[in-house]
Amino acid sequence: TTTTTTATAAAAAEPSPHPLAAFPCTGTLLPTSETMPSSGYKPLSNSLPSPSSSTQISASSASASSAASSSSLESTSSLPSTWVISSSSEVDSTLTALAKELTNSLLVAHASPTYVPVLTTLELMQLYEKASKTSDWSSLAARLLAVFSSFPALNGSFLKKDFVLGIQRASKHDSGLDCESLRSFYTSVLDMPASVINAMVTGMCELLSSVTQMHLLEPEHIRFALILLECPLIQNPTYHSVLLAPLASRIILLSPKLSAVFVGWLTRYCDHEVSLFTGMIGSFQALITASLVARHDAYHYWPVIAATKALGYFNVINSTHKTVDFQLFYNPAVNQALDIGRDYQYWITSGSAFCFCQYPFILSIANKNNLMKYESRTQMNKEFQGAYMNTMYRGVRTAPYLELHVHRNNLVQDTLMQVCARATELKKQLRITFVGEEGIDAGGLQKEFFQLLVRELFNVNFGMFKYNSETNLFWFNPFAEDCQEFELVGIIIGLAIYNGVILDLHFPFAAYKKLLNYPLVEKDLLEVDPSLYQGFQTLRTFDGDVEDVYCQSFEVVQEVFGTTHSVELKPGGKDIDLTNENREEYISLYTNYILSSSIEKQFKSFQAGFLRVCGGNALALFKPKELELLICGSEELDLRKLENVAEYYGYSTLT
């Protein structure tokens, strides 16, 4: 069990380019014609009027509208000011010709039998000018319907000039979309008559219809997903079921190669468009919530499944870039409706069935804790039943609880001896008896036991942990020899979680990352040894001759109890001088020494003890910060929230 959990936690620690890789679900997700609308969008009378009889449109009218739009532009004074207009009509004409070639190449890739030209800025200006003069918007509406219902045409539209000219090709670093021009286009269209908007939305729905065939092989073929996600209507709940849900079902079926490309495109929003990144997350969350309200069976309703999986892309990005608070991914509706037992059983027994445990980013800390407790109760019940069967049928007397009898003046040794003697019973419910004292453990003795034991184990005089007065935190003592006591600390923390007891621990965040096998970075040193961290920053920015001023080698020299200990950071390190050229290597090796290699023996024992108790599947659901909150609770006390939920008996604010 320990090995399996460690591997799972490690997989969660280093996100794969594919957002579903950490907690895979192999079930079939592609909606069928019975579950997904095949004909797309129907205009809603309470939001946008349906196209009038004079503006009825179809994709087959694209050629006529394209020919009509070739007339010269007499004036641009009435054009929407938000449109990006090229200063050279010759350049636009060249781009139009090249765009036609691009569309033809995309048509081959998509195996589309119908040619629909890509949409250019010049053509849009001409169509808009004509429509505004004649008040006949049918040509513009027909053109938008044709483009937005065609994968090749839409994928080839709204491109930067270098991508139209073929100078650059789409990659995971750049989709080739001119996002400013695209946003200007959407802003302008949404100010046009409802018939034009309805035509665009109808095209989108036809594009995403379950009967539309796609052959997505290259990055150029998935631009449509980004174009549709950029549409402001996507964030309108009115369009979630007809646009966002089918779009999500398309996105999650991308191959690993194209998934990595799509993640790369979305990552750019973290640096430049955080509000859009947050808005996209909010849209998928709103779709999940609305779908749960409409249909409570989340485990078989494809919009819930598709939106949850699509959020995986954003979670992968946020896990690396920390753009938004991870709690933004929690969905209150999911967490309120979650069937803990059912979801857990689906997760551990059925590889093909959807369950939220496969996508733990959507679950709150409270529900993850509930899952941990459910797993604990399940295992405790098995232990209890085993003890009962041994007693009844085999005549072997086995205690149903993990009972520890300890002396207050010999707490650590008593606990260590009894835990080692009953190593196979750690997943039974804990009961504490203080020798020589009367009392039944109904929970209070447990809490006192943990409090006293943690206080003694973390006493600096005990020698297991080093205390940093700058951060008020403890770190593992690399010179502590008794690894069995570190294993005891891990077991104690695991028992506290198992029995629902909050501990007063003061570990840096790096300890919780290491417990879950998350990789550490240089910044993790800041909490462990802030003076050393700041010294490294000074070394990194030092302008002088590092070798002459620092006079250091690749060696760590420490004095312990009057004895000098030296460790080479690399083979032959004591003979390698620290210089301007190798200081980055020195910082990296020194950081790794403090956080990992120097305490490897101690931490492995600590982690082994922890996993002996909490080595179940549920541990893999936690992020390091969530694990810290589970063990220690929150340090922030919100008295206003306490006041709002407090109930008073026999008291009135008027008295």
C-alpha angles and dihedrals in degrees: 000000000000093000093049094050094047091052092048092049090049091053090052090049097062107041116219118226087251108077094215097051099095096057104016126199116197096189123124111263107166106117117238127222088260093059103033128053108253100194097049131215130020114195114248114231094209094057112023127012119240118253112276122240090262092058102044107141143187138185091250091069092066096100094052093048091047091053092047091052093060093082117114120269112243100183139006098191094105097046119115108270092224095067116104107230125193115235093221122061089192090059090049091050090052090048090050091054092047090046089057090055090047091052091051091054091048090048089059091050092050095040089229116168095203126072114221117173118233118255117256132189092242093054092048091052091051094047092047093048092051094047095047091051098046099029085229108126097171096102093051091044092049091049093051091047091052095047097043092048093052122077095202095046095046094044089052096048131090093024130155113252095249089058093048090048090051094241089123135026130208115272137164088272098052130021092196092236119139093224095183091056091045092052091047089052092052092047091053096045092051088058092054127090117294092250090066093047091047090051092053092047092046089053091050091051093049089049091054095040116128090239093058111102120221132191103191110183108135136040090254089064096063101050087103090072093057092043091054094044088055091057110107090218089068088071091052110096089217090072100039097096096043100038115013098043096052090041089055090050089054094047096052092053093061116123118254089257094054092039088060089050092049092049088052091054094048090048090067089067090064091066102036112014108034092153091056091046090052091045092054090052089049092051094054090045091052090050091053092048095048091046092052091050091050095044123014097199096090094170095069104027108103099209090059092047094045095046092047092052092045089055085061090076091056092044091054090053095044092048088064103033100033089215096155135017110279088230088070086077092060111104113209093201092053093046092049095048097038115128099212097195095043094046093048093048091049089051099051100034109033123052094185103047120091117242134162093239086074088062103039094168088079094055122088123235088251092057093044087053089049089051090050090050091047090053089046093050091048091052093041090052090051090051091047093048090048091053091048093050092049091052097045103040108019100036090235111139109221125171114238091214136052097247118189121191109197139172117227092225093051101034101141097046094043091050094045094050095047095043090052091048092051100036092139093055100057093111093062120099110277123241123181129205122184106213113246094017128101120227145104118243106239092156103291096085090049092057093046091048093053093044094052094042095050091047091053097043092051094047105122089222088063087065101221099106137032119226122219112207092198094061101020088230134128129230133185117277107234090204097055107114106191103085091174089072091053088053088052090054089053091049091049092052090048092049090050091055092044092052097040098248122146113222130213095231126158106198124145116249090256090072092061092046090053092048089059093040093246112158116256125228133202093263090064086072090068093079095038097050114355094179092056091046092052089046089057091052090052091049091049094054097038110129099196133073104300094195094055097041103039099035091196134143132203090277135104115218118192133173116221122180091338095311123110117228122191127190126184114230089212135004108295090008096146088064095047114089122218109246140168089263099052102033093104090056090047092052092048094049094044092049091050089049094055096041101037127357098048093053099032095116094046095045095047089056091047092049092045090055092048093049092048086070104025099030094121130116095264093068090069090064094068131091115215092255091050091050090052091052091048093053101036106019123224120315091206116086115201103199091178091061090046090053092050094053097037117114119206125208123196091002134102128191087222093064 
